[in-house]
Structures are given as structure tokens and as C-alpha cells.
Amino acid sequence: MVLPGLPAPLTVHEARLGQNYTSRMAGRTYKTEAIVLRSFRFGEADRVLHLYTLDRGRVGALAKGVRKTRSRFGARLEPLSHTELVLHEGRGELQTVTGVELIRSHHAAREHPYRLGIGMVGAEAMLRLFPEQERNQRAFRALSRFLDLLDDLDTGTAQRPALDPLALSFQLKLLWLSGYLPHLTSCAECGAEDNLAGYSPKAGGALCGACAQGSLPLSPQGLHGIEALLNLPLADAGRAPLGPRAAREALGVVNASHEYHGGFRLRTLAAS
């Protein structure tokens, strides 16, 4: 199954091309596309980066000297930047950045407070839902597409980043890529298709009125809005029928799914 707006699985030929490309790099040094999810200071002049890479999934890396005024790398390693990195694997947990080429800076997303709020929600969701150093090119492509769209997002009617259709759509699609796609077309307990009135991550989806006791309330508008966010491509998330109540309920479904399946709540959602 392929949701609209998400990349199709790689063919065997494409996967082998990516593996061969990485293996050509000498020794423990390799080149890969990477998106900077988070960055924090380390020592006097270094930064520790949380990266999501095309070839190896989640990677932690040390960028030495990037806080120095004359650093060649500093401006290319800001959060949300899409880069091509040369990384060296040493004995520790952190790899070392030895080369950087900027593919897309996503400056427009990073410099606008509303867009940045959405971007940080997406970045934290990636960190939490894909914590392993494991190749997942579909997740990487989805993240790249999300950031490309974020650069051009219309902020004319901006309210709360956590309730933005693009933010909600991206998080729901990440849940699907993680294996936690909510079942919404019928009751997850009894199979009834009418009178769906709640959501339970434990049951795996929507519940009818008879089974919904103790579940998260879900209105018909909320159900319709969530289905639209899942079915529409990311680029069309703004077309989803998502009023204020439906957006709040979609966010509730995202939060409940994170808490049940992963045992976490996104800090950026609470802050935005």
C-alpha cells in the first residue's frame, strides 16, 4: 500500500545502486545525503548533530569547529538543512563530519517563526519515530518533500503550528511509515461501519458508539478530516476539510498514537 504524497518503495536495482554508491567510499568514510534534525553546542567550538540520512537512517555526528567565525561548515549545518555529507566512523558513538555540500538550506522555513514551528514538529517526530541507524529511504524522501513544501507554505491565515494541515498530514504519514496507520473506515473492535465516535490507539483505530467507552472522542468532521489528510498528497494537505474542531481531534489522534505506541509526547507540539 502506498499513501498519496509518499514515495514508492525502491526497486531492487535502485537499492543496490545506493548501496554500491556508499560502499565505494574508502574505509570507514562514506558520503550520504542528510537532513539536520537537531543541533546543540558541544565544547567551545563544536556541535553535535542529530541527522536523518538517506543511506543509514538516524545518525549522530560531531561537527568540529563549526562555531568558529571562519568555519567552512557552520552555515551549512543549520537545523532543517538538506546536505550531502562526508562522514567518518570512529570508535565512539558519534561520527565525524569531514565534508559538507549544501543541497537546500530551507532558509525560508527556518527564518519564519510559524514555518519554523512546523519544521521543528516534523523534525522531532522523525527523531522519535525513526530512532535507529537503519536505512529507510521512503522516510527520508517524505521528510525532504515536507521541508520543500514548508519553504513555500502560505502563512496568511497562520494560527497555531501544531494544528497546521501540513504538520498534521506529515505526522499521520510518518505514523503509517512506522507501521501505526490508524484504521478509520470501520470500528476496530466490532467492524461496524456506522456511528464511528471515538479513537483508540490500543484498538488500532476508530470505534463505534457501542465500543467507544473510554476512547478519544472523534466527530464525523474529525474523522473525515483525518481520512483526507491521509489520502491527499502532502502538497494538497491544505485542501483537507479541517475546521478548528477537526484539527484539534486530528492532533489528539497523533498525540494518542505517539503516547501509546512510542511512550512519548512531542515537546514541540506542546510548545507550538
Residue pairs with C-beta under 8 A, 6 or more apart in sequence:
2 8
2 9
3 173
3 176
3 230
3 231
4 231
4 232
4 233
5 142
5 145
5 169
5 173
5 232
5 233
5 234
5 235
5 236
6 138
6 141
6 142
6 173
6 176
6 177
6 234
7 137
7 138
7 141
7 142
7 145
8 138
9 138
10 18
10 137
10 138
15 137
18 54
18 55
18 135
18 137
19 55
21 31
21 55
22 30
22 31
22 32
22 55
25 31
25 86
28 88
28 89
28 90
29 86
29 87
29 88
29 89
29 98
30 55
30 86
30 87
30 89
31 84
31 85
31 86
31 87
31 99
32 53
32 54
32 55
32 56
32 84
32 85
32 87
33 53
33 54
33 55
33 82
33 83
33 84
33 85
33 103
33 140
34 51
34 52
34 53
34 54
34 59
34 82
34 83
34 84
34 85
34 87
35 51
35 52
35 53
35 80
35 81
35 82
35 83
35 140
35 143
35 144
35 147
36 49
36 50
36 51
36 77
36 78
36 79
36 80
36 81
36 83
37 50
37 51
37 52
37 79
37 123
37 124
37 126
37 127
38 49
38 50
38 79
38 123
38 124
38 127
39 47
39 48
39 49
39 50
39 77
39 78
39 79
40 47
40 48
41 47
41 48
41 67
42 48
42 62
44 67
45 64
45 65
45 66
45 67
45 68
45 71
46 62
46 63
46 64
46 65
46 66
46 67
47 62
47 63
47 66
47 67
47 77
48 60
48 61
48 62
48 63
48 94
49 60
49 61
49 62
49 63
49 77
49 97
50 58
50 60
50 127
51 58
51 59
51 60
51 61
51 85
52 58
52 59
52 126
52 127
52 130
52 139
52 140
52 143
53 59
53 85
53 140
54 137
54 140
55 135
56 133
56 134
56 135
57 130
57 132
57 133
57 134
57 135
57 136
57 139
57 140
58 127
58 130
58 131
58 132
58 133
58 134
59 87
59 95
59 133
60 93
60 94
60 95
61 85
61 87
61 94
61 95
61 96
61 97
62 94
62 95
62 96
62 97
63 73
63 74
63 77
63 97
64 96
64 97
65 71
65 73
66 73
66 74
66 77
67 74
68 74
72 100
73 97
73 100
76 83
76 100
76 101
76 102
76 105
77 83
77 97
77 100
78 105
78 110
79 110
79 119
79 120
79 123
80 106
80 109
80 110
80 119
80 123
80 147
81 102
81 104
81 105
81 106
82 102
82 103
82 104
82 105
82 106
82 144
82 147
83 100
83 101
83 102
83 103
84 100
84 101
84 103
85 97
85 99
85 100
85 101
86 97
86 98
86 99
86 100
87 95
87 96
87 97
87 98
88 95
88 96
88 98
89 95
90 96
104 147
104 148
104 151
106 119
106 147
106 150
106 151
108 115
108 150
108 151
108 152
109 115
109 116
109 118
109 119
109 147
109 150
109 151
109 153
110 116
110 119
112 155
114 155
114 158
114 161
114 164
115 150
115 151
115 153
115 155
117 161
117 162
117 268
117 271
117 272
118 150
118 153
118 161
118 164
118 166
118 167
118 272
119 147
119 150
120 268
120 272
121 161
121 162
121 167
121 171
121 266
121 268
121 269
121 272
122 143
122 146
122 147
122 150
122 167
122 170
122 171
123 268
124 266
124 267
124 268
125 170
125 171
125 174
125 258
125 266
126 139
126 143
126 174
128 258
128 262
128 264
128 266
129 174
129 175
129 177
129 178
129 258
129 262
130 136
130 139
130 174
130 178
136 177
138 177
139 174
139 177
142 170
142 173
142 174
142 177
142 234
145 234
145 235
146 166
146 170
146 234
149 166
149 234
149 235
150 166
153 164
153 166
154 238
158 164
160 272
161 167
161 272
162 251
162 268
162 269
162 272
163 244
163 247
163 248
163 251
165 229
165 237
165 238
165 240
165 242
165 247
166 234
166 237
166 238
168 229
168 237
168 242
168 247
168 250
168 251
168 254
169 229
169 230
169 232
169 234
169 237
169 240
170 234
170 237
171 254
172 182
172 226
172 229
172 230
172 250
172 253
172 254
173 230
173 234
175 181
175 182
175 254
175 257
175 261
176 230
178 261
180 201
180 257
180 261
181 230
182 199
182 201
182 204
182 205
182 206
182 226
182 230
182 253
182 257
183 204
183 205
183 206
184 196
184 205
184 206
184 223
184 226
184 227
184 230
185 193
185 206
186 192
186 193
186 196
186 206
187 193
187 196
187 206
187 207
187 208
187 211
188 200
188 203
188 204
188 205
188 206
188 207
189 203
189 207
189 208
189 211
190 208
190 210
190 211
192 208
192 210
192 211
194 208
195 208
195 209
195 210
196 206
196 207
196 208
196 209
196 218
196 220
196 223
197 207
197 208
197 209
197 212
197 215
197 217
197 218
198 206
198 207
198 209
198 211
198 212
198 215
198 216
198 217
198 218
199 205
199 206
199 207
199 215
199 216
199 218
199 252
199 253
199 256
200 207
200 212
200 214
200 215
200 216
201 256
201 257
201 259
201 260
201 261
202 260
203 211
203 215
206 218
206 223
207 215
216 249
216 252
216 253
216 256
217 249
218 249
218 253
219 245
219 246
219 249
221 241
221 243
221 245
221 246
221 249
222 245
222 246
222 248
222 249
222 250
222 253
224 241
224 246
225 240
225 241
225 242
225 243
225 246
225 247
225 249
225 250
226 246
226 249
226 250
226 253
228 239
228 240
228 241
228 242
229 237
229 240
229 242
229 250
232 239
232 240
242 250
251 269
254 269
255 265
255 266
255 269
258 264
258 265
258 266
259 265
